[in-house]
Amino acid sequence: MRGFFAPILLISLFACSHAVADSGLAIVSEDFSAAPSDKYWYVCHRPENSFSFGKTDDGKTAMVATVKPEPKTFAFLKEHHGSCLDEGSVYQRDGDERAEIWESDAVRLKLGADVWYRFDMFIDESLNAASKRFISGQWKEDKAARGGPLLAQRFTGGRFIITVEQDNHDPARKQDDVLCRVLIADQYPLSLSPAGWPHDDKTKDIPPRLAAGSYSTTMMMAGTTPDVAKDQGCARDINVTQYSTLPSPFGRWTTMVYHFALRPDQHAFVDIWANGHKIASVKGRIGYQKEGNRSTEYFKFGPYRDPESYETVTKLANFMRSGSRQDADPTGKLTPDGPSGTATDR
């Protein structure tokens, strides 16, 4: 069920969740002190994953999502959402490993909504330079013209980057390279990587190449932001400025705040903060052109990876989605208007 929130409608949820109308946008707040309401969250159970909710070993109240190597054999398994277990039909393996929680159909937003997200995340330090594709925290368009996320947090190779997708309008592109993945935030300066790199509709992950001497360059540039890419690659109709490099999220908690409207018509924008520091601002074209009516967008969090031989844990806490900056940052300390600090002070 979608689009049922009227301006005067108020719905209270159990498990410390709530969803209320706010200028046409449903507020969703969750502390994960208990399993969240299935009316507003969908937990994707699979043979290789497990979930827990409540107090963690470090004293924080959170959702803990664990993904393990996928079992080799299954019997009498069922699915519901894509390739998630549930009663209904025969489970189908998809070659990936995941432990995700999704915003439910009931609270999905209209594509292009002006929205704020705030959450605390913990990313396992098991990820390293040899780690394969790994995503945790992504926003997707339902029934999109293409399959990839519009906006995604990626941790492939033990490197935290944030990307958006757009149709590839580079006139020099190869015929199959219909998409362009645009780098909008990085643990390194944006000037060390192409702004965008092309891929086809089946490629899962192609991380940008770093210039030689990246680590030393990052340290030298720590106080010289803002920074922009020197090579536009396939990126078109989009402007990205990075004010500070992303912090390392591995083995620690990181507070992320996003304000965005994801649209394929050059009127999209994304603003990102991490641990109270302004990270990046993006303006331009994000997403995929499509004939007919646009659909909805939704948030997913938890490990989503290529098959690996080891267990990985991610955690999600203090989740808030709203149309109001005040809801996302009541104290005003998480979303300063300008850059505050550098990569070396957090």
Residue pairs with C-beta under 8 A, 6 or more apart in sequence:
1 105
1 106
2 105
2 106
2 108
2 296
3 110
4 106
5 11
5 19
5 20
5 21
5 24
5 26
6 21
7 21
7 23
7 24
8 21
9 20
9 21
10 20
10 21
11 18
11 19
11 20
12 18
13 19
13 37
13 39
13 40
14 37
15 30
15 33
15 34
15 35
15 36
15 37
16 29
16 30
16 31
16 32
16 33
16 34
17 28
17 29
17 30
17 36
17 37
17 40
17 41
18 27
18 28
18 29
19 26
19 27
19 28
19 40
19 106
19 107
20 26
20 27
21 27
22 322
22 323
22 324
22 327
23 323
24 323
25 109
25 113
25 114
25 115
25 322
25 323
26 107
26 109
26 321
27 320
27 321
27 322
27 323
27 327
28 40
28 103
28 107
28 319
28 320
28 321
28 322
29 319
29 320
29 321
29 322
29 327
30 36
30 41
30 319
30 320
31 61
31 317
31 318
31 319
32 53
32 54
32 61
32 62
32 63
32 316
32 317
32 319
33 53
33 54
33 61
34 53
34 54
35 43
35 53
36 43
36 53
36 63
36 101
38 104
39 104
39 106
40 103
40 104
40 106
40 107
41 101
41 102
41 103
41 104
42 81
42 84
42 101
42 102
42 103
42 104
43 51
43 101
43 102
44 81
44 82
44 84
44 98
44 99
44 100
44 101
44 102
44 302
45 51
45 84
45 85
45 86
46 70
46 83
46 84
46 85
46 97
46 98
46 99
47 70
47 71
47 74
47 77
47 85
48 67
48 68
48 69
48 70
48 71
48 97
48 98
48 99
49 65
49 66
49 67
49 68
49 97
49 98
49 99
49 302
49 303
50 65
50 66
50 68
50 99
51 63
51 64
51 65
51 66
51 99
51 101
52 63
52 64
53 62
53 63
53 64
54 61
55 61
56 62
56 64
56 315
58 253
60 120
60 253
60 315
60 317
61 317
62 120
62 122
62 315
62 316
62 317
63 101
63 301
63 302
63 315
63 316
63 317
64 313
64 314
64 315
65 99
65 100
65 101
65 301
65 302
65 303
65 313
65 314
65 315
65 316
66 99
66 303
66 311
66 312
66 313
67 97
67 98
67 99
67 302
67 303
67 305
67 311
67 312
67 313
68 97
68 311
69 97
69 307
69 308
69 309
69 310
69 311
70 93
70 97
70 307
74 91
74 93
77 85
77 90
77 91
78 85
78 86
78 87
78 88
78 89
78 90
78 91
79 85
79 86
79 88
79 89
79 90
79 91
79 92
80 86
80 87
80 88
81 102
82 94
83 91
83 92
83 93
83 94
83 96
85 91
95 307
96 304
96 305
96 306
96 307
97 303
97 304
97 305
97 306
97 307
97 308
98 302
98 303
98 304
98 305
99 302
99 303
99 314
100 300
100 301
100 302
100 303
100 304
101 300
101 301
101 302
101 316
102 298
102 299
102 300
103 298
103 299
103 300
103 321
105 296
108 142
108 296
108 297
108 298
109 115
109 296
109 297
109 298
110 294
110 296
110 297
111 141
111 262
111 263
111 287
111 294
111 295
111 296
111 297
112 261
112 262
112 263
112 268
112 294
112 297
113 261
113 297
113 323
114 259
114 260
114 261
114 323
115 259
115 260
115 261
115 321
115 322
115 323
116 257
116 258
116 259
116 320
116 321
116 322
116 323
116 324
116 325
116 327
116 328
116 329
117 256
117 257
117 258
117 259
117 299
117 319
117 320
117 321
117 328
118 255
118 256
118 257
118 258
118 318
118 319
118 320
118 328
118 329
118 334
119 137
119 255
119 256
119 301
119 316
119 317
119 318
119 319
119 320
120 253
120 254
120 255
120 256
120 315
120 316
120 317
120 318
121 136
121 137
121 249
121 253
121 254
121 256
121 301
121 314
121 315
121 316
121 317
122 249
122 252
122 253
122 254
122 313
122 314
122 315
122 316
122 317
123 136
123 155
123 160
123 249
123 250
123 251
123 254
123 314
124 250
124 251
124 312
124 313
124 314
125 250
125 251
126 310
126 311
126 312
126 313
127 134
127 155
127 158
127 250
127 312
128 157
128 158
129 157
129 158
130 157
131 155
131 156
131 157
131 158
131 305
131 308
132 156
132 205
132 305
132 306
132 307
132 308
133 154
133 156
133 204
133 205
133 305
133 306
134 154
134 155
134 156
134 303
134 304
134 305
134 306
134 312
135 149
135 152
135 153
135 154
135 155
135 304
135 305
136 153
136 155
136 301
136 302
136 303
136 304
136 314
137 152
137 153
137 256
137 299
137 300
137 301
138 149
138 151
138 152
138 153
138 299
138 300
138 301
138 304
139 149
139 150
139 151
139 152
139 260
139 262
139 297
139 298
139 299
139 300
140 149
140 150
140 297
140 298
140 300
141 150
141 262
141 287
141 288
141 294
141 295
141 296
141 297
142 295
142 296
142 297
142 298
143 295
144 150
144 287
144 288
144 290
144 295
145 288
145 289
145 290
146 165
146 178
146 179
146 201
146 288
147 201
148 165
148 179
148 181
148 201
149 165
149 300
150 164
150 165
150 262
150 286
150 287
150 297
151 162
151 163
151 164
151 258
151 260
151 262
151 270
151 286
152 162
152 163
152 164
153 160
153 161
153 162
153 256
154 160
154 161
154 162
154 163
154 205
154 207
155 249
155 250
156 205
156 207
157 207
158 250
159 186
159 187
159 188
159 207
160 186
160 187
160 246
160 247
160 248
160 249
160 250
161 183
161 185
161 186
161 187
161 207
161 208
161 246
162 183
162 184
162 185
162 186
162 246
162 272
162 280
163 181
163 182
163 183
163 184
164 181
164 182
164 184
164 238
164 262
164 270
164 282
164 286
165 179
165 180
165 181
165 182
165 286
165 287
165 288
166 179
166 180
166 182
166 196
166 235
166 236
166 237
166 238
166 264
166 285
166 286
166 287
166 288
167 178
167 179
167 180
167 264
167 285
167 287
167 288
167 289
168 177
168 178
168 179
168 180
168 198
168 234
168 236
169 180
169 234
169 236
169 237
170 180
170 198
170 233
170 234
170 236
173 198
173 234
174 198
176 200
177 198
177 199
177 200
177 234
178 200
178 201
179 198
179 199
179 200
179 201
180 196
180 197
180 198
180 199
180 233
180 234
180 235
180 236
181 196
181 197
181 198
181 199
181 206
182 195
182 196
182 235
182 238
182 240
182 286
183 190
183 193
183 194
183 195
183 196
183 197
183 208
183 229
183 240
184 240
184 242
184 270
184 272
184 280
184 282
185 242
185 246
185 272
185 279
185 280
186 192
186 193
186 242
186 245
186 246
187 218
187 245
187 246
187 247
187 248
187 343
188 210
188 214
188 215
188 217
188 218
188 245
189 217
189 218
189 221
189 225
189 227
189 242
189 245
190 227
190 228
190 229
190 240
190 242
191 221
191 227
191 228
191 229
191 230
192 210
192 211
192 214
192 217
192 218
193 208
193 209
193 210
193 211
193 229
193 231
194 208
194 209
194 229
194 231
194 232
194 233
194 235
195 228
195 229
195 231
195 232
195 233
195 235
195 238
195 240
196 232
196 233
196 234
196 235
196 236
196 238
197 206
197 208
197 233
197 234
198 233
198 234
199 206
204 306
205 306
211 217
218 245
218 343
219 344
221 227
222 245
222 342
222 343
222 344
223 342
225 242
225 243
225 244
225 245
225 339
225 342
226 241
226 242
226 243
226 339
227 241
227 242
227 243
228 240
228 241
228 242
229 235
229 240
236 285
237 266
237 284
237 285
238 282
238 283
238 284
238 285
238 286
239 282
239 283
239 284
240 280
240 281
240 282
241 280
241 281
241 282
242 279
242 280
243 277
243 278
243 279
243 280
243 281
243 338
243 339
244 274
244 277
244 278
244 279
244 339
244 340
244 341
244 342
244 343
245 279
245 342
245 343
246 274
246 279
246 343
247 254
247 274
247 275
247 277
247 343
247 346
253 315
253 317
254 274
254 275
255 274
255 275
255 276
255 318
255 334
256 272
256 273
256 274
257 272
257 273
257 274
257 328
257 329
257 334
257 335
258 270
258 271
258 272
258 273
259 269
259 270
259 271
259 325
259 328
259 335
260 268
260 269
260 270
260 271
261 267
261 268
261 269
262 268
262 270
262 286
262 287
262 297
263 285
263 286
263 287
264 285
264 286
264 287
264 288
264 289
264 290
265 285
266 284
266 285
268 282
268 283
268 284
268 285
268 286
268 287
269 281
269 282
269 283
270 280
270 281
270 282
270 286
271 278
271 280
271 281
271 282
271 335
272 278
272 279
272 280
272 281
273 279
273 334
273 335
273 336
275 346
276 333
276 334
276 335
276 336
276 340
276 341
277 336
277 339
277 340
277 341
277 346
278 335
278 336
278 337
278 338
278 339
278 340
299 321
301 314
301 316
302 314
302 316
303 312
303 313
303 314
305 312
320 327
320 328
322 328
325 335
328 334
328 335
329 335
